[in-house]
């Protein structure tokens, strides 16, 4: 494949017209429900649900839920969506940090002043040219790998035109950059479980809910809170599982919740609450396994037919392994805080009943987190559950309406990201700080040895990585080595407040897009219509990257104007890949705002791992053995001290079992009124839950009384990594020794360096889960707490930073940019791609799907693709082409 390199600039002098007419200004349909109501209603959709925006004189004045599509809209939809569009935290204009603007020519940009000094309002030409120069300088002087993309995850909005995808498309046109690998959601299990059970599991569909309703006797929620977490969705939420959960409950299913605190799901489902010391779930399942073995409750026939390695794990449980310690209920009780008699009772009940065990993603966000889901799998296999109707394990019941029948239809496909030529360097998503501190150091990821890059530039689009990363103080210090940080966002999040160049993106309501309803059901296609014009001087992410591409003479190939003469053609192309397009023309879909592609009748009886259970020879798992690997030779042969070849109890670096006097275990679950950090600036939502303007922290009444803390007090939570100020919520529904504070709030530092807003990541550790996955351990955290006697004024997290306006700017001479230095570098990178390779980079690298072919083995790709291919909308022939490419380039292809 050859790169287009026009030699004359006027080739694209018409680009402004291209982006200003048919491309980004297409009309939207109006869809009033009440014929007597104001007709200025425009259909759109979001992570929080589908809706109609009521628009008067170009302004949104209300949000109306679409009851026929979503019967349980949340406050985030009803209030937050509107609040944040016009919030004072909007970035109205391009900005450059004062010292960076003054020193861009000399290179004296004073990175140590990030987060402290003023920003200068600049025009788009200045902002884009400074960004392009930083990109060119970095690549020419240090290599493509010296640019780090922190735009992981893709949660910025629900459509296909996500900024992380568009950023990938832009950078890969000029040779690529270092990407993060893995994510926060399921970072440990997405690497370990393909080896164990042949699938990532954490991003996989669950048994159809009617099968659970009609068969399941006991449903165990291990850290799992589906009622809370299904309030939002990676695509468009419709809260379709709320009614089914009620039916399952009312049909007599017994719910048990194993959790350090009671949850919304516990109340909703009338669950029996079993309190457990955080990070000790492995010990519990080992103790229950011992009781099963002691009483002959194991299913020996199942073990022989469906598993390998059970003998080694059983020997370990019995105390016949190297440690010579029997994992008795008494042993487990001392670790978990659960009475030994209760452990025996649970073990007997789960073994003898038709039991489904739901493990939350949060369980594996811990030191040795790979062990937890694996221990649950081993217990379920020991008792012969996996693959039977209404029984087994599931690690995505709390996400994406897990349990809804799957349509099996294609979904809208995004634009190609192209090929990233940076393959020798990686940064696991939760290891950014470590990477910055250790340039050139080797890092092992999934058994492959790569290197950390020497990062000189960070590009961050649509991602608040400063609120996500653990040990925030350490990150702020590590960022001082980076010369340039560009942040492209809608609002002044933490990631923009610590940037040098700030590019204002328009909100999802200010451009057209397309999405799908239900991560797993995929039963609705949604038009995300443009509702209003961009606020201030903001531009869509697509337009921003197109503007950068224009500076490198690549506007036309970036926007693919030969294939898509107008922007709406991208929506048409994406829609054509869906099942809905088979019966509903695009024009009808776009006018109405949605189209249906219902699940077939047989999907309502689908059982996770059911085919494997019915005929394991004909339907082997994508593991090395084709069976459930209770002991996994592949992992064992990696010889990792912190991740053995079977689920074992390994003491976490921080937990109540090794806490200092007065320390409590800090857990940080997903928020109720936010999507991670999204919506934190909504004043209407903050009024519902913040305490004196700070993040609430749930604390047991005994712990509060011992420290003189009353409900509603401001408190300091502190350890040797940092201090945060939060508002106390005193409760008997959290166990003593544990405090709970939601992750994701926006930070604000006071004069003492305390986070006056309550961002928990000033407390959390950068400890890796293990050398297998390098995943986050956010829920492995100890801290102390005391009443705050000296809070410094209100929380300023939602105010704009100081901005200098009216500064006279000198025009930037193109000769000072010397962008043509990149031409020869780029041309040297590109070779012809195979059809499968081209299709992979076009269709399979747009969300959670891995972007580095060589980071995974053949078997892992076979385990990943059953979840990835349907989301990419591939037909059988396309899937076969891509699979050939993956098999030829997997990490073990040479073997």
FENRA-V251206 format. One record per residue. N is the residue number from 1. OMEGA is omega in whole degrees, -180 to 180 (999 if undefined). Layout:
BEGIN
N_OMEGA ; N_OMEGA
END
This chain:
BEGIN
1_180 ; 2_179 ; 3_178 ; 4_180 ; 5_179 ; 6_-178 ; 7_-178 ; 8_-174 ; 9_-173 ; 10_175 ; 11_-175 ; 12_-179 ; 13_178 ; 14_-174 ; 15_-180 ; 16_177 ; 17_180 ; 18_-177 ; 19_-174 ; 20_-175 ; 21_-177 ; 22_-172 ; 23_-171 ; 24_-176 ; 25_-178 ; 26_-173 ; 27_176 ; 28_-180 ; 29_177 ; 30_-172 ; 31_179 ; 32_177 ; 33_-180 ; 34_-176 ; 35_180 ; 36_-178 ; 37_175 ; 38_-170 ; 39_-178 ; 40_-178 ; 41_-177 ; 42_-179 ; 43_171 ; 44_-176 ; 45_-174 ; 46_172 ; 47_-171 ; 48_176 ; 49_174 ; 50_-176 ; 51_166 ; 52_174 ; 53_176 ; 54_-172 ; 55_175 ; 56_177 ; 57_176 ; 58_180 ; 59_175 ; 60_180 ; 61_179 ; 62_176 ; 63_179 ; 64_179 ; 65_177 ; 66_-171 ; 67_-180 ; 68_180 ; 69_-177 ; 70_-175 ; 71_-177 ; 72_179 ; 73_-177 ; 74_176 ; 75_178 ; 76_177 ; 77_-171 ; 78_-177 ; 79_-173 ; 80_-178 ; 81_-180 ; 82_-179 ; 83_-169 ; 84_179 ; 85_-176 ; 86_-176 ; 87_180 ; 88_178 ; 89_176 ; 90_172 ; 91_-172 ; 92_-172 ; 93_172 ; 94_-178 ; 95_173 ; 96_177 ; 97_-169 ; 98_-177 ; 99_178 ; 100_180 ; 101_-179 ; 102_-172 ; 103_-174 ; 104_178 ; 105_-176 ; 106_-176 ; 107_179 ; 108_-171 ; 109_172 ; 110_-179 ; 111_180 ; 112_-180 ; 113_176 ; 114_180 ; 115_-176 ; 116_-173 ; 117_-175 ; 118_170 ; 119_177 ; 120_176 ; 121_179 ; 122_175 ; 123_-178 ; 124_-179 ; 125_179 ; 126_-177 ; 127_-178 ; 128_-180 ; 129_177 ; 130_177 ; 131_-180 ; 132_178 ; 133_179 ; 134_178 ; 135_-178 ; 136_180 ; 137_-176 ; 138_-177 ; 139_-176 ; 140_-175 ; 141_-172 ; 142_-179 ; 143_-179 ; 144_-176 ; 145_-178 ; 146_172 ; 147_180 ; 148_172 ; 149_174 ; 150_-176 ; 151_-176 ; 152_169 ; 153_178 ; 154_-178 ; 155_-173 ; 156_174 ; 157_-167 ; 158_-172 ; 159_179 ; 160_-177 ; 161_-179 ; 162_-176 ; 163_179 ; 164_178 ; 165_-179 ; 166_176 ; 167_177 ; 168_179 ; 169_-179 ; 170_-175 ; 171_180 ; 172_174 ; 173_-179 ; 174_172 ; 175_175 ; 176_-180 ; 177_176 ; 178_177 ; 179_168 ; 180_175 ; 181_-176 ; 182_180 ; 183_179 ; 184_-170 ; 185_-177 ; 186_-170 ; 187_-179 ; 188_-174 ; 189_-180 ; 190_176 ; 191_-175 ; 192_-170 ; 193_173 ; 194_176 ; 195_-170 ; 196_-173 ; 197_171 ; 198_-180 ; 199_176 ; 200_179 ; 201_-177 ; 202_177 ; 203_-174 ; 204_180 ; 205_180 ; 206_175 ; 207_-179 ; 208_-171 ; 209_180 ; 210_175 ; 211_177 ; 212_-179 ; 213_-173 ; 214_-173 ; 215_-170 ; 216_177 ; 217_-180 ; 218_178 ; 219_-176 ; 220_177 ; 221_179 ; 222_-176 ; 223_-169 ; 224_-176 ; 225_-174 ; 226_-178 ; 227_177 ; 228_-169 ; 229_177 ; 230_173 ; 231_179 ; 232_-172 ; 233_177 ; 234_174 ; 235_-179 ; 236_-179 ; 237_171 ; 238_173 ; 239_-175 ; 240_-177 ; 241_-176 ; 242_176 ; 243_176 ; 244_177 ; 245_178 ; 246_179 ; 247_178 ; 248_179 ; 249_-174 ; 250_178 ; 251_173 ; 252_179 ; 253_178 ; 254_178 ; 255_175 ; 256_-179 ; 257_177 ; 258_-167 ; 259_175 ; 260_179 ; 261_175 ; 262_-176 ; 263_175 ; 264_180 ; 265_178 ; 266_179 ; 267_-176 ; 268_-173 ; 269_-180 ; 270_-176 ; 271_170 ; 272_-176 ; 273_175 ; 274_-177 ; 275_-179 ; 276_174 ; 277_-179 ; 278_177 ; 279_-179 ; 280_-178 ; 281_179 ; 282_179 ; 283_178 ; 284_-177 ; 285_172 ; 286_178 ; 287_177 ; 288_178 ; 289_179 ; 290_180 ; 291_178 ; 292_-179 ; 293_-179 ; 294_-176 ; 295_176 ; 296_-178 ; 297_179 ; 298_179 ; 299_-175 ; 300_179 ; 301_179 ; 302_-180 ; 303_-178 ; 304_-174 ; 305_-168 ; 306_-175 ; 307_167 ; 308_176 ; 309_-178 ; 310_-177 ; 311_-179 ; 312_-180 ; 313_179 ; 314_177 ; 315_178 ; 316_-180 ; 317_-178 ; 318_-178 ; 319_-180 ; 320_177 ; 321_-176 ; 322_-176 ; 323_177 ; 324_-180 ; 325_177 ; 326_-177 ; 327_-177 ; 328_174 ; 329_178 ; 330_176 ; 331_-180 ; 332_-179 ; 333_-178 ; 334_-179 ; 335_-171 ; 336_-174 ; 337_178 ; 338_-179 ; 339_-178 ; 340_179 ; 341_178 ; 342_178 ; 343_178 ; 344_180 ; 345_179 ; 346_-178 ; 347_180 ; 348_-179 ; 349_-177 ; 350_-179 ; 351_-173 ; 352_-176 ; 353_169 ; 354_-166 ; 355_171 ; 356_-180 ; 357_-180 ; 358_178 ; 359_-180 ; 360_173 ; 361_-176 ; 362_-177 ; 363_-176 ; 364_171 ; 365_-173 ; 366_175 ; 367_-173 ; 368_-176 ; 369_178 ; 370_-176 ; 371_-167 ; 372_178 ; 373_179 ; 374_178 ; 375_178 ; 376_178 ; 377_-178 ; 378_178 ; 379_179 ; 380_177 ; 381_179 ; 382_-178 ; 383_172 ; 384_-173 ; 385_-165 ; 386_178 ; 387_179 ; 388_-180 ; 389_177 ; 390_-178 ; 391_174 ; 392_-177 ; 393_175 ; 394_-177 ; 395_176 ; 396_177 ; 397_-175 ; 398_-172 ; 399_171 ; 400_-176 ; 401_175 ; 402_-175 ; 403_177 ; 404_178 ; 405_-176 ; 406_178 ; 407_-176 ; 408_-177 ; 409_178 ; 410_179 ; 411_180 ; 412_-179 ; 413_-178 ; 414_180 ; 415_179 ; 416_172 ; 417_-177 ; 418_-175 ; 419_174 ; 420_-176 ; 421_178 ; 422_-177 ; 423_-178 ; 424_-176 ; 425_175 ; 426_171 ; 427_173 ; 428_-168 ; 429_-177 ; 430_-174 ; 431_-177 ; 432_-179 ; 433_180 ; 434_180 ; 435_179 ; 436_-178 ; 437_-173 ; 438_-179 ; 439_179 ; 440_-179 ; 441_177 ; 442_176 ; 443_178 ; 444_-180 ; 445_180 ; 446_178 ; 447_180 ; 448_-180 ; 449_176 ; 450_180 ; 451_169 ; 452_178 ; 453_170 ; 454_-169 ; 455_176 ; 456_179 ; 457_173 ; 458_173 ; 459_-175 ; 460_-179 ; 461_174 ; 462_-177 ; 463_-180 ; 464_-174 ; 465_180 ; 466_174 ; 467_-176 ; 468_-172 ; 469_178 ; 470_179 ; 471_-172 ; 472_179 ; 473_179 ; 474_178 ; 475_-179 ; 476_178 ; 477_-178 ; 478_-179 ; 479_-178 ; 480_178 ; 481_-177 ; 482_-176 ; 483_-175 ; 484_172 ; 485_175 ; 486_177 ; 487_-176 ; 488_-174 ; 489_-179 ; 490_-172 ; 491_178 ; 492_175 ; 493_177 ; 494_-178 ; 495_176 ; 496_-179 ; 497_177 ; 498_-180 ; 499_176 ; 500_179 ; 501_-177 ; 502_-178 ; 503_-175 ; 504_177 ; 505_175 ; 506_-179 ; 507_179 ; 508_-180 ; 509_-174 ; 510_171 ; 511_-178 ; 512_177 ; 513_-179 ; 514_-178 ; 515_-177 ; 516_177 ; 517_176 ; 518_178 ; 519_-177 ; 520_-178 ; 521_-180 ; 522_-173 ; 523_177 ; 524_173 ; 525_-174 ; 526_168 ; 527_174 ; 528_-170 ; 529_173 ; 530_-175 ; 531_-179 ; 532_174 ; 533_179 ; 534_180 ; 535_180 ; 536_178 ; 537_-178 ; 538_178 ; 539_177 ; 540_177 ; 541_179 ; 542_-178 ; 543_179 ; 544_-180 ; 545_174 ; 546_177 ; 547_175 ; 548_179 ; 549_-180 ; 550_180 ; 551_178 ; 552_179 ; 553_-175 ; 554_180 ; 555_-175 ; 556_177 ; 557_180 ; 558_-178 ; 559_-180 ; 560_-173 ; 561_177 ; 562_177 ; 563_-177 ; 564_-178 ; 565_176 ; 566_-178 ; 567_-178 ; 568_179 ; 569_176 ; 570_179 ; 571_179 ; 572_179 ; 573_-179 ; 574_-179 ; 575_-178 ; 576_180 ; 577_-175 ; 578_174 ; 579_-179 ; 580_-179 ; 581_-180 ; 582_-177 ; 583_-178 ; 584_179 ; 585_-177 ; 586_-176 ; 587_178 ; 588_177 ; 589_-176 ; 590_178 ; 591_-177 ; 592_-180 ; 593_179 ; 594_174 ; 595_-175 ; 596_170 ; 597_-171 ; 598_176 ; 599_177 ; 600_-176 ; 601_-177 ; 602_179 ; 603_-178 ; 604_179 ; 605_-176 ; 606_-179 ; 607_178 ; 608_-177 ; 609_-178 ; 610_179 ; 611_178 ; 612_-180 ; 613_-178 ; 614_-178 ; 615_-176 ; 616_179 ; 617_-180 ; 618_-176 ; 619_-178 ; 620_173 ; 621_180 ; 622_171 ; 623_-179 ; 624_-179 ; 625_-173 ; 626_-178 ; 627_175 ; 628_-175 ; 629_178 ; 630_164 ; 631_-174 ; 632_180 ; 633_-178 ; 634_179 ; 635_-179 ; 636_-177 ; 637_175 ; 638_176 ; 639_178 ; 640_-179 ; 641_-175 ; 642_178 ; 643_-179 ; 644_-175 ; 645_176 ; 646_-178 ; 647_-179 ; 648_174 ; 649_176 ; 650_-175 ; 651_178 ; 652_179 ; 653_179 ; 654_171 ; 655_-173 ; 656_179 ; 657_176 ; 658_-178 ; 659_172 ; 660_-178 ; 661_177 ; 662_-180 ; 663_177 ; 664_176 ; 665_-179 ; 666_171 ; 667_-174 ; 668_-179 ; 669_176 ; 670_-176 ; 671_176 ; 672_-174 ; 673_-180 ; 674_164 ; 675_-171 ; 676_-179 ; 677_-179 ; 678_179 ; 679_-178 ; 680_-179 ; 681_-178 ; 682_-179 ; 683_-180 ; 684_180 ; 685_180 ; 686_179 ; 687_-177 ; 688_-172 ; 689_-179 ; 690_179 ; 691_-175 ; 692_176 ; 693_-180 ; 694_178 ; 695_178 ; 696_174 ; 697_-179 ; 698_-177 ; 699_179 ; 700_-177 ; 701_179 ; 702_179 ; 703_180 ; 704_-179 ; 705_-179 ; 706_-178 ; 707_179 ; 708_-178 ; 709_177 ; 710_178 ; 711_-180 ; 712_177 ; 713_166 ; 714_-178 ; 715_171 ; 716_173 ; 717_-170 ; 718_168 ; 719_-176 ; 720_178 ; 721_-179 ; 722_-179 ; 723_174 ; 724_176 ; 725_-178 ; 726_180 ; 727_-174 ; 728_170 ; 729_-175 ; 730_-171 ; 731_171 ; 732_-177 ; 733_168 ; 734_-173 ; 735_175 ; 736_179 ; 737_-177 ; 738_170 ; 739_-175 ; 740_178 ; 741_-177 ; 742_175 ; 743_165 ; 744_-177 ; 745_180 ; 746_-177 ; 747_172 ; 748_-176 ; 749_175 ; 750_-174 ; 751_179 ; 752_180 ; 753_177 ; 754_174 ; 755_-176 ; 756_-179 ; 757_178 ; 758_179 ; 759_-173 ; 760_-176 ; 761_167 ; 762_-180 ; 763_-171 ; 764_-172 ; 765_174 ; 766_176 ; 767_179 ; 768_175 ; 769_175 ; 770_176 ; 771_176 ; 772_-172 ; 773_-178 ; 774_-172 ; 775_-179 ; 776_175 ; 777_-174 ; 778_-178 ; 779_171 ; 780_-170 ; 781_174 ; 782_178 ; 783_175 ; 784_-178 ; 785_177 ; 786_177 ; 787_180 ; 788_-177 ; 789_-173 ; 790_177 ; 791_-177 ; 792_173 ; 793_-177 ; 794_175 ; 795_-176 ; 796_-174 ; 797_-172 ; 798_176 ; 799_174 ; 800_172 ; 801_177 ; 802_-175 ; 803_176 ; 804_178 ; 805_178 ; 806_177 ; 807_180 ; 808_-175 ; 809_175 ; 810_178 ; 811_-179 ; 812_179 ; 813_-180 ; 814_-180 ; 815_179 ; 816_-179 ; 817_-180 ; 818_-177 ; 819_-178 ; 820_176 ; 821_-177 ; 822_-170 ; 823_-177 ; 824_179 ; 825_-177 ; 826_-177 ; 827_-177 ; 828_-175 ; 829_-165 ; 830_171 ; 831_177 ; 832_177 ; 833_173 ; 834_178 ; 835_180 ; 836_178 ; 837_-180 ; 838_-178 ; 839_178 ; 840_-178 ; 841_176 ; 842_-166 ; 843_-168 ; 844_-176 ; 845_-173 ; 846_179 ; 847_-180 ; 848_-177 ; 849_-180 ; 850_-178 ; 851_-176 ; 852_-175 ; 853_-175 ; 854_180 ; 855_-174 ; 856_178 ; 857_177 ; 858_-179 ; 859_179 ; 860_177 ; 861_177 ; 862_178 ; 863_-178 ; 864_-171 ; 865_177 ; 866_175 ; 867_-174 ; 868_-175 ; 869_180 ; 870_180 ; 871_179 ; 872_178 ; 873_-177 ; 874_169 ; 875_-174 ; 876_-179 ; 877_179 ; 878_179 ; 879_-179 ; 880_178 ; 881_-178 ; 882_-180 ; 883_176 ; 884_179 ; 885_-179 ; 886_-179 ; 887_-179 ; 888_-173 ; 889_176 ; 890_-175 ; 891_-180 ; 892_-177 ; 893_-179 ; 894_-180 ; 895_999
END
